[in-house]
Amino acid sequence: MIKFPKIETLFKRGDDFKLLDPLQFKNPAHEIIARWVVTEKIDGMNMRVGMTVHPEGMQPNAVQIAGRSDKAQIPGDLIEWITQKVQPGLFRSLFQENTPPGTEMVLFGEGYGSGIQKGGYYSDEKKFTLFDVALRFPDDEKVVWLPDGAVTAFASKLDISRVPVLAVTADMPWIVQLVRNGFATVADDLTLDEGADRHGAEGIVARPIVPLFDARGQRIIIKLKTKDFTGAEVL
């Protein structure tokens, strides 16, 4: 099953692991991109939910569930929640009718909730929230990342949440200012009472408004955490 690439930290760090002052981009490509889709970074467990088109059509019970690695230990109640939501028939419907046999689709998301990291403030129940979708066609090692609109549409079709979108055309100064100042999570369960105290968000993950790749062929996707900004200068 396709694995999610490591998300690169946006800025360089010094020997003390703190961001350099003034800030310096690790990848020059990040500095020249004008518009980003920005989502909240969820404090949880990276998850993969996949299915492959077989020569005789989708096979029953063909949904695969894994963590970031194949050896990751996944809580049983999280597997049960995903299994109930992402059933084979629903997953099949995400593929186009003319999809060639051997095509693999993976839904990438975050397992979150009580007992996973510090995610109890998101939800008392363990759940899965979608943040990316990838396809790999047969006899081709290239991974195709679907646009942000497709991620939203797939989450709606599966009746699951997607990670909160904070901005759809943000520029870099806006992103840095948001994270440097800190902001309250918007990923809390809707069951929270109105006016309840909200926990500070962990940070953001951002992608260009269309999928882009750098000179090394690596997908451009960045993360920035609120805790990174102690003593760092904003752009």
N, C-alpha and C positions, 0 to 999 in steps of 0.2 A: 504494500500500500504506500502511496505517495507520502513522503514526510514533509513537514513544514520547515522551511529554511529558517535558520537563525535570524532573528530580527536585529539589525545593526543599531548600536547606540549612535545617536546623532553627532555628538561632539567628542573630541579627544579628551583624554584624562591624563593627569600628571602621575608621577611616581607614587603620590599619596592616594591615587584612585579618585581624586576629586576633579571636576571639570576645570580645564584651564581657564584662566582669566587674562585677557578676553577670550571668549568662546572661539573654538576652532573646529570646523567641520572635519569629520573623519573621511568622508567621501565627497570629493568636489561636485559630483553630480547632484547632491542634495541641495547645494547652495543655489543652483541655477533653475530649479523647478519652481514655477510661480504659484501653482495652485495644488492644494492637497485635500483629500478626504480625511477627516480627523475623527477617530473613535476613542472611546474610553478604554483604557487598559484595565482588564479585570484581573483581580488577584485570585487565581484559581489553578486549574489543572488543564494543560493543553491536551486536546482530544482530537481523534480522527474517527470519522464514521464513513465507511466506503462501500462501494458496490461496483462490480465489473459486469459488462454485457457479455454473455456467453453465446456460443454459436446457436444454441437452441432457445435463445431468449433468456431472460432473467430467471435464475433458478430460485426456488423457494428458500427462505431463510438465508439469503445471500448477503445480508447486511453485516459488515465487519465493524467491530468497535475496538479501538486501541487508543493508548495514550500517545505522548510524543514519540516514545520508543515502543517497540513491540513487547518489551519486558516490563513496561510500566504497570504498577499495581493500581487497579481501578476499583473504587468502592462498589460493592454489589448493588446498593440502592441507586447509584448513579447509572450503572449499566441497565438496571431495570427501567429507570425513567426514560433513557434514550431508546431502549427497545420498544417501549410502549408508544413513543412519539414517532420515531423514524421506522415505520413498518415497511416491509419489502414492497408492498404495492404502492405506497406513497413515494418511496425512493425511485421506483421504476418510472413514475410519472415525470420525474425531473429530467430524464433523458429525452432527446428528440427521437421521433419514430425511426429515422434513418440512421441512427447512431451505429457505426460498424461494430461487429463482435470484437471483444477484447478491449473495448474502451473502458477505462476506469474513471470513476468520479469519487472524489473525497470531499466531504464536508468537514471543514476545520472549525473548531470552536473551543470554548472554555467550559470545563466542568466547574461549577461553583456552588457555594452554599455551605451550611454549617458542617464543620469537620474537614473542609478543604482549605488549606492555608488559613487566611484570616477572613474567609468569605462568609462567615455567619451573619454579617451585617447586610449581605445581599439577600439572603433567603434562609429560612429555617430548613427548607427541603433542598436536597442536591438536585441540580438541574444542568442543562446544557444550553449554551447560547452560541449562535453561529457568528463567525467573523470572516470566513473566506471559503471559496469553493474552487477546486482545481480539477482539470480533466487531463488525462494522458491517453492518447490514441495508440492503437496497436502498432507495433514495429516502429515506434517513435519514442525516444527518451525525453522529448521536449514536454514540459508541463505548461498547460494553458490555464491562466488565471482568469476567472470570469469577472466582469465589471461589477462595481458596487451595486448597481441596480439589480443585477441577478441575485446577489447575496440576499438583498432585502426580499425579493420576490420568492426565493426558495424558502426563506424562513417563514414567510406568510403561508406558503403552501403546506409546509410541514406543521404549522401551528406551534412554532417555537419562537423564542425571541432572537434578535440579533444584537450584537454589542451596540450600545448607544452611539449614535452619530452626533458629534459635537459641532461639526462644520463640514460643508461639502465643497467649498472653494477657498479654504484658508490659505494665507500666505505664511511664510516662515516667522516673521516678527510676531504675528498673532499667536502662533503655536507656542513660541518660546515664552511670551508674556503670560499666556494662560497657565502653562505648567509651572513657571517660576512663581507666580502668585498663589498657586494652589487653587483647587476648586472642589466642590462637594460632588460625590458620586451621584450619577443619575441612574445607576443600574440597580437601585434597591427594588425589592419586590413591590408590586403594586398594592400588596396587602398592608404596607406600612400606613399607619394613621396619618391623616393629613396634618402637616406641621411637625411631624416627628423629626428629631435630630438626624442629620445625614452625615455619614462618615466621609472623611476626605478621600478623594479619588487617588488611586495609585499613580496615574499618569495617563499618557496617550499612546496610541499607535496610529501612524499616518501613512497613507499611500498617495501617489500622484492620482489625479482625477481619472487618468487612463493608465492601465498597466504599463510600466516602463522598466527597462533593464539597463544596467551600467555597462561600461566597456568590457568588463569581465563576464558579461552575460548573466549577472546576478540580478534578481528581481529587486527593485527599489522599494523598500518598506522600512520605516524607522520607528523607534520608540523613544520616549522621554519620560522620566519619572520625576515626580514632584520632589523627592528627597535628594535629587541630583543637584539642586540649585543653591544649596547653602554656600554663600560667598561667591557665586558665579555672576558674571555681568550679563545683563540681558542685551540682545541685539538692538 
